[in-house]
Amino acid sequence: MIEAMDIVKTFRSGKKKVPVLSRVSFALEKGQTLTIAGKSGSGKTTLLNCLGGLEKPDSGRIRCFGVDVTALSGKSQALFQREKVGFVFQYGNLLSYLTVSENISFPLVLNRFSSRKKEMRIKGLLEELELTGLSRAMPHELSGGQAQRVAFARAIAHVPALLLADEPTASLDTATGRNLIRLMVRMGRENGVTIIASTHDNEIIRHSDRTIWLTDGKITG
Protein backbone atom coordinates (compact mmCIF):
# COMPACT_ATOMS: atom_id res chain seq x y z
CA MET A 1 0.00 0.00 0.00
CA ILE A 2 0.99 3.61 -0.61
CA GLU A 3 -0.11 6.21 1.91
CA ALA A 4 0.34 9.97 1.71
CA MET A 5 -0.59 11.67 4.97
CA ASP A 6 -1.06 15.43 5.26
CA ILE A 7 1.65 16.32 2.73
CA VAL A 8 2.63 20.00 2.81
CA LYS A 9 5.17 21.56 0.44
CA THR A 10 6.06 25.20 -0.13
CA PHE A 11 8.60 26.95 -2.33
CA ARG A 12 10.18 30.34 -1.85
CA SER A 13 9.65 33.16 -4.33
CA GLY A 14 11.81 36.01 -3.14
CA LYS A 15 10.80 36.61 0.47
CA LYS A 16 7.44 34.93 0.06
CA LYS A 17 6.50 31.31 0.65
CA VAL A 18 4.32 29.88 -2.11
CA PRO A 19 2.17 26.87 -1.08
CA VAL A 20 2.38 24.03 -3.60
CA LEU A 21 0.80 21.12 -1.68
CA SER A 22 -1.62 21.66 1.18
CA ARG A 23 -2.37 18.69 3.47
CA VAL A 24 -2.65 16.14 0.65
CA SER A 25 -3.70 12.68 1.83
CA PHE A 26 -4.66 9.49 0.01
CA ALA A 27 -4.09 5.73 0.11
CA LEU A 28 -3.57 3.36 -2.81
CA GLU A 29 -3.51 -0.43 -2.85
CA LYS A 30 -0.68 -2.36 -4.46
CA GLY A 31 -1.19 -2.92 -8.19
CA GLN A 32 -3.72 -0.12 -8.66
CA THR A 33 -3.43 2.74 -11.14
CA LEU A 34 -4.00 6.26 -9.82
CA THR A 35 -4.28 9.43 -11.88
CA ILE A 36 -3.42 12.79 -10.36
CA ALA A 37 -5.32 15.29 -12.50
CA GLY A 38 -5.38 19.07 -12.53
CA LYS A 39 -4.31 22.15 -14.41
CA SER A 40 -0.70 23.19 -14.89
CA GLY A 41 0.62 24.55 -11.61
CA SER A 42 -1.77 22.56 -9.45
CA GLY A 43 1.05 20.63 -7.75
CA LYS A 44 0.91 17.35 -9.69
CA THR A 45 4.64 17.09 -10.47
CA THR A 46 5.67 18.14 -6.99
CA LEU A 47 3.47 15.42 -5.48
CA LEU A 48 5.00 12.79 -7.79
CA ASN A 49 8.49 13.95 -6.86
CA CYS A 50 7.65 13.65 -3.16
CA LEU A 51 6.24 10.15 -3.66
CA GLY A 52 9.40 9.05 -5.46
CA GLY A 53 11.77 10.65 -2.97
CA LEU A 54 13.05 13.27 -5.42
CA GLU A 55 11.78 16.04 -3.12
CA LYS A 56 11.02 16.10 0.59
CA PRO A 57 7.74 17.56 1.84
CA ASP A 58 7.91 20.24 4.51
CA SER A 59 5.65 18.11 6.69
CA GLY A 60 3.57 14.95 6.50
CA ARG A 61 4.52 11.35 5.79
CA ILE A 62 4.67 9.08 2.76
CA ARG A 63 4.82 5.33 3.19
CA CYS A 64 5.41 3.10 0.17
CA PHE A 65 5.10 -0.65 0.76
CA GLY A 66 6.14 -0.30 4.39
CA VAL A 67 8.98 2.16 3.75
CA ASP A 68 8.76 5.67 5.20
CA VAL A 69 9.98 7.58 2.14
CA THR A 70 10.05 10.89 3.99
CA ALA A 71 12.58 9.51 6.48
CA LEU A 72 15.02 8.27 3.84
CA SER A 73 18.26 10.02 3.01
CA GLY A 74 21.61 9.29 1.41
CA LYS A 75 22.23 5.68 0.45
CA SER A 76 18.86 4.45 1.76
CA GLN A 77 17.02 6.91 -0.46
CA ALA A 78 19.12 6.01 -3.52
CA LEU A 79 18.57 2.30 -2.89
CA PHE A 80 14.79 2.75 -2.59
CA GLN A 81 14.64 4.70 -5.85
CA ARG A 82 16.93 2.27 -7.64
CA GLU A 83 15.09 -0.89 -6.61
CA LYS A 84 11.48 0.14 -6.04
CA VAL A 85 10.70 3.06 -8.35
CA GLY A 86 10.52 3.65 -12.10
CA PHE A 87 10.15 7.15 -13.54
CA VAL A 88 8.64 8.22 -16.87
CA PHE A 89 9.11 11.91 -17.60
CA GLN A 90 7.18 14.15 -19.96
CA TYR A 91 9.85 14.20 -22.67
CA GLY A 92 11.44 10.80 -22.10
CA ASN A 93 14.77 12.08 -20.78
CA LEU A 94 16.71 9.33 -22.55
CA LEU A 95 20.49 9.42 -22.26
CA SER A 96 21.51 10.87 -25.62
CA TYR A 97 24.86 9.06 -25.78
CA LEU A 98 23.37 5.57 -25.25
CA THR A 99 21.53 3.34 -27.74
CA VAL A 100 17.96 2.18 -27.16
CA SER A 101 19.15 -1.11 -25.65
CA GLU A 102 21.71 0.65 -23.47
CA ASN A 103 19.10 3.08 -22.17
CA ILE A 104 16.80 0.20 -21.24
CA SER A 105 19.66 -1.70 -19.60
CA PHE A 106 20.61 1.22 -17.34
CA PRO A 107 18.42 0.21 -14.33
CA LEU A 108 19.32 -3.44 -14.89
CA VAL A 109 23.02 -2.65 -14.56
CA LEU A 110 22.36 -0.57 -11.43
CA ASN A 111 20.40 -3.46 -9.92
CA ARG A 112 23.10 -5.97 -10.86
CA PHE A 113 21.10 -8.20 -13.17
CA SER A 114 23.22 -10.99 -14.65
CA SER A 115 24.23 -10.59 -18.29
CA ARG A 116 21.83 -13.34 -19.35
CA LYS A 117 18.86 -11.93 -17.40
CA LYS A 118 19.65 -8.47 -18.70
CA GLU A 119 19.72 -9.61 -22.33
CA MET A 120 16.49 -11.60 -21.96
CA ARG A 121 14.70 -8.70 -20.28
CA ILE A 122 15.76 -6.18 -22.93
CA LYS A 123 14.82 -8.56 -25.75
CA GLY A 124 11.39 -9.17 -24.22
CA LEU A 125 10.66 -5.48 -23.73
CA LEU A 126 11.77 -4.56 -27.26
CA GLU A 127 9.43 -7.20 -28.67
CA GLU A 128 6.52 -6.25 -26.39
CA LEU A 129 6.82 -2.56 -27.28
CA GLU A 130 7.47 -3.15 -31.00
CA LEU A 131 10.98 -1.69 -30.86
CA THR A 132 12.99 -4.74 -31.95
CA GLY A 133 14.50 -3.11 -35.03
CA LEU A 134 15.60 -0.07 -33.05
CA SER A 135 17.81 -1.73 -30.43
CA ARG A 136 20.95 0.02 -31.73
CA ALA A 137 19.29 3.32 -32.63
CA MET A 138 20.30 6.52 -30.86
CA PRO A 139 17.64 8.69 -29.16
CA HIS A 140 17.85 11.42 -31.81
CA GLU A 141 16.87 8.86 -34.45
CA LEU A 142 13.55 8.05 -32.75
CA SER A 143 10.11 9.55 -33.19
CA GLY A 144 8.41 11.05 -30.15
CA GLY A 145 6.28 7.96 -29.64
CA GLN A 146 9.24 5.61 -29.98
CA ALA A 147 11.26 7.64 -27.48
CA GLN A 148 8.45 7.50 -24.92
CA ARG A 149 8.10 3.75 -25.38
CA VAL A 150 11.84 3.38 -24.75
CA ALA A 151 11.50 5.59 -21.67
CA PHE A 152 8.66 3.41 -20.44
CA ALA A 153 10.68 0.24 -21.11
CA ARG A 154 13.58 1.68 -19.11
CA ALA A 155 11.23 2.62 -16.25
CA ILE A 156 9.78 -0.89 -15.86
CA ALA A 157 12.83 -2.95 -16.91
CA HIS A 158 13.74 -3.84 -13.31
CA VAL A 159 10.05 -4.47 -12.46
CA PRO A 160 9.70 -1.73 -9.85
CA ALA A 161 6.95 -1.79 -7.25
CA LEU A 162 5.99 1.78 -8.16
CA LEU A 163 5.88 3.51 -11.54
CA LEU A 164 5.60 7.30 -11.51
CA ALA A 165 4.69 8.93 -14.83
CA ASP A 166 4.69 12.72 -15.18
CA GLU A 167 2.46 13.82 -18.08
CA PRO A 168 3.63 10.80 -20.15
CA THR A 169 1.49 11.65 -23.20
CA ALA A 170 1.86 15.45 -23.22
CA SER A 171 4.36 15.47 -26.09
CA LEU A 172 2.55 12.82 -28.17
CA ASP A 173 -0.24 12.92 -30.73
CA THR A 174 -3.58 11.44 -29.69
CA ALA A 175 -3.22 8.01 -31.31
CA THR A 176 0.36 7.48 -30.12
CA GLY A 177 -0.53 8.60 -26.62
CA ARG A 178 -3.52 6.29 -26.50
CA ASN A 179 -1.39 3.29 -27.49
CA LEU A 180 1.24 4.14 -24.86
CA ILE A 181 -1.40 4.40 -22.13
CA ARG A 182 -2.87 1.01 -22.98
CA LEU A 183 0.58 -0.58 -22.96
CA MET A 184 1.53 1.11 -19.70
CA VAL A 185 -1.63 0.05 -17.86
CA ARG A 186 -1.67 -3.49 -19.26
CA MET A 187 2.01 -4.20 -18.58
CA GLY A 188 1.76 -2.60 -15.16
CA ARG A 189 -1.13 -4.86 -14.18
CA GLU A 190 0.57 -7.95 -15.58
CA ASN A 191 3.62 -7.25 -13.41
CA GLY A 192 1.74 -6.08 -10.32
CA VAL A 193 3.20 -2.58 -10.60
CA THR A 194 1.43 0.29 -8.84
CA ILE A 195 1.14 3.22 -11.26
CA ILE A 196 0.68 6.87 -10.36
CA ALA A 197 0.46 9.27 -13.30
CA SER A 198 0.01 13.02 -13.39
CA THR A 199 -2.02 14.20 -16.36
CA HIS A 200 -4.87 16.19 -17.82
CA ASP A 201 -5.34 13.50 -20.50
CA ASN A 202 -8.83 11.99 -20.23
CA GLU A 203 -7.59 8.77 -21.83
CA ILE A 204 -5.29 8.06 -18.89
CA ILE A 205 -8.06 8.97 -16.45
CA ARG A 206 -10.40 6.54 -18.20
CA HIS A 207 -7.95 3.65 -17.80
CA SER A 208 -7.18 4.35 -14.14
CA ASP A 209 -8.67 2.65 -11.10
CA ARG A 210 -8.91 5.97 -9.29
CA THR A 211 -8.41 9.68 -9.93
CA ILE A 212 -7.75 12.53 -7.54
CA TRP A 213 -8.07 16.15 -8.66
CA LEU A 214 -5.63 18.79 -7.45
CA THR A 215 -6.45 22.49 -7.45
CA ASP A 216 -3.84 24.88 -6.06
CA GLY A 217 -2.21 22.04 -4.17
CA LYS A 218 -5.40 20.75 -2.56
CA ILE A 219 -7.41 17.62 -3.33
CA THR A 220 -10.76 18.86 -4.59
CA GLY A 221 -12.25 15.67 -5.94
C-alpha positions in Angstrom: 0.0 0.0 0.0 1.0 3.6 -0.6 -0.1 6.2 1.9 0.3 10.0 1.7 -0.6 11.7 5.0 -1.1 15.4 5.3 1.7 16.3 2.7 2.6 20.0 2.8 5.2 21.6 0.4 6.1 25.2 -0.1 8.6 27.0 -2.3 10.2 30.3 -1.9 9.6 33.2 -4.3 11.8 36.0 -3.1 10.8 36.6 0.5 7.4 34.9 0.1 6.5 31.3 0.7 4.3 29.9 -2.1 2.2 26.9 -1.1 2.4 24.0 -3.6 0.8 21.1 -1.7 -1.6 21.7 1.2 -2.4 18.7 3.5 -2.7 16.1 0.6 -3.7 12.7 1.8 -4.7 9.5 0.0 -4.1 5.7 0.1 -3.6 3.4 -2.8 -3.5 -0.4 -2.9 -0.7 -2.4 -4.5 -1.2 -2.9 -8.2 -3.7 -0.1 -8.7 -3.4 2.7 -11.1 -4.0 6.3 -9.8 -4.3 9.4 -11.9 -3.4 12.8 -10.4 -5.3 15.3 -12.5 -5.4 19.1 -12.5 -4.3 22.2 -14.4 -0.7 23.2 -14.9 0.6 24.5 -11.6 -1.8 22.6 -9.5 1.1 20.6 -7.7 0.9 17.3 -9.7 4.6 17.1 -10.5 5.7 18.1 -7.0 3.5 15.4 -5.5 5.0 12.8 -7.8 8.5 14.0 -6.9 7.7 13.7 -3.2 6.2 10.2 -3.7 9.4 9.1 -5.5 11.8 10.7 -3.0 13.1 13.3 -5.4 11.8 16.0 -3.1 11.0 16.1 0.6 7.7 17.6 1.8 7.9 20.2 4.5 5.6 18.1 6.7 3.6 14.9 6.5 4.5 11.3 5.8 4.7 9.1 2.8 4.8 5.3 3.2 5.4 3.1 0.2 5.1 -0.6 0.8 6.1 -0.3 4.4 9.0 2.2 3.8 8.8 5.7 5.2 10.0 7.6 2.1 10.0 10.9 4.0 12.6 9.5 6.5 15.0 8.3 3.8 18.3 10.0 3.0 21.6 9.3 1.4 22.2 5.7 0.5 18.9 4.5 1.8 17.0 6.9 -0.5 19.1 6.0 -3.5 18.6 2.3 -2.9 14.8 2.8 -2.6 14.6 4.7 -5.9 16.9 2.3 -7.6 15.1 -0.9 -6.6 11.5 0.1 -6.0 10.7 3.1 -8.4 10.5 3.6 -12.1 10.1 7.1 -13.5 8.6 8.2 -16.9 9.1 11.9 -17.6 7.2 14.1 -20.0 9.8 14.2 -22.7 11.4 10.8 -22.1 14.8 12.1 -20.8 16.7 9.3 -22.5 20.5 9.4 -22.3 21.5 10.9 -25.6 24.9 9.1 -25.8 23.4 5.6 -25.3 21.5 3.3 -27.7 18.0 2.2 -27.2 19.2 -1.1 -25.6 21.7 0.6 -23.5 19.1 3.1 -22.2 16.8 0.2 -21.2 19.7 -1.7 -19.6 20.6 1.2 -17.3 18.4 0.2 -14.3 19.3 -3.4 -14.9 23.0 -2.6 -14.6 22.4 -0.6 -11.4 20.4 -3.5 -9.9 23.1 -6.0 -10.9 21.1 -8.2 -13.2 23.2 -11.0 -14.6 24.2 -10.6 -18.3 21.8 -13.3 -19.3 18.9 -11.9 -17.4 19.6 -8.5 -18.7 19.7 -9.6 -22.3 16.5 -11.6 -22.0 14.7 -8.7 -20.3 15.8 -6.2 -22.9 14.8 -8.6 -25.8 11.4 -9.2 -24.2 10.7 -5.5 -23.7 11.8 -4.6 -27.3 9.4 -7.2 -28.7 6.5 -6.2 -26.4 6.8 -2.6 -27.3 7.5 -3.1 -31.0 11.0 -1.7 -30.9 13.0 -4.7 -32.0 14.5 -3.1 -35.0 15.6 -0.1 -33.0 17.8 -1.7 -30.4 20.9 0.0 -31.7 19.3 3.3 -32.6 20.3 6.5 -30.9 17.6 8.7 -29.2 17.9 11.4 -31.8 16.9 8.9 -34.5 13.6 8.0 -32.8 10.1 9.6 -33.2 8.4 11.0 -30.1 6.3 8.0 -29.6 9.2 5.6 -30.0 11.3 7.6 -27.5 8.4 7.5 -24.9 8.1 3.7 -25.4 11.8 3.4 -24.8 11.5 5.6 -21.7 8.7 3.4 -20.4 10.7 0.2 -21.1 13.6 1.7 -19.1 11.2 2.6 -16.3 9.8 -0.9 -15.9 12.8 -2.9 -16.9 13.7 -3.8 -13.3 10.0 -4.5 -12.5 9.7 -1.7 -9.9 7.0 -1.8 -7.2 6.0 1.8 -8.2 5.9 3.5 -11.5 5.6 7.3 -11.5 4.7 8.9 -14.8 4.7 12.7 -15.2 2.5 13.8 -18.1 3.6 10.8 -20.1 1.5 11.6 -23.2 1.9 15.4 -23.2 4.4 15.5 -26.1 2.6 12.8 -28.2 -0.2 12.9 -30.7 -3.6 11.4 -29.7 -3.2 8.0 -31.3 0.4 7.5 -30.1 -0.5 8.6 -26.6 -3.5 6.3 -26.5 -1.4 3.3 -27.5 1.2 4.1 -24.9 -1.4 4.4 -22.1 -2.9 1.0 -23.0 0.6 -0.6 -23.0 1.5 1.1 -19.7 -1.6 0.1 -17.9 -1.7 -3.5 -19.3 2.0 -4.2 -18.6 1.8 -2.6 -15.2 -1.1 -4.9 -14.2 0.6 -8.0 -15.6 3.6 -7.3 -13.4 1.7 -6.1 -10.3 3.2 -2.6 -10.6 1.4 0.3 -8.8 1.1 3.2 -11.3 0.7 6.9 -10.4 0.5 9.3 -13.3 0.0 13.0 -13.4 -2.0 14.2 -16.4 -4.9 16.2 -17.8 -5.3 13.5 -20.5 -8.8 12.0 -20.2 -7.6 8.8 -21.8 -5.3 8.1 -18.9 -8.1 9.0 -16.4 -10.4 6.5 -18.2 -7.9 3.6 -17.8 -7.2 4.3 -14.1 -8.7 2.6 -11.1 -8.9 6.0 -9.3 -8.4 9.7 -9.9 -7.7 12.5 -7.5 -8.1 16.1 -8.7 -5.6 18.8 -7.5 -6.4 22.5 -7.4 -3.8 24.9 -6.1 -2.2 22.0 -4.2 -5.4 20.7 -2.6 -7.4 17.6 -3.3 -10.8 18.9 -4.6 -12.3 15.7 -5.9 
